[in-house]
Amino acid sequence: QVQVVESGGGLVQAGGSLRLSCAASGRTFSSYGMGWFRQAPGKEREFVAAINQSGTSTYYADSVKGRFTISRGNAKNTVYLQMNSLKPEDTAVYYCAANRNRVVTTKLYDYWGQGTQVTVSS
């Protein structure tokens, strides 16, 4: 069983930055496609960003493109989400997810973390 644990959430003013981290257990982390999703109150969980196994391909939702950057450090079994120019509409619980075999931009991930709250004040 793979465990996925997010950290780094918090309260930030609009225009500020946060970096989320996601640590995944397992010896085969480098074979996982990794993704970030978010869910705001009363809304469905939505795709934010994803990265392939080697870190050479990244994918973003239009709403965060140019502001968020996903990266990974396979030696540390960790994936990151750097969030800049944050807006109040970015407020949500952010979830990290792992897919055993490929990178996808849908919710077809095998393992999910518990989420970390990000709140952006205006």
Disulfide bonds with the S-S distance in Angstrom:
Cys22-Cys96 2.05
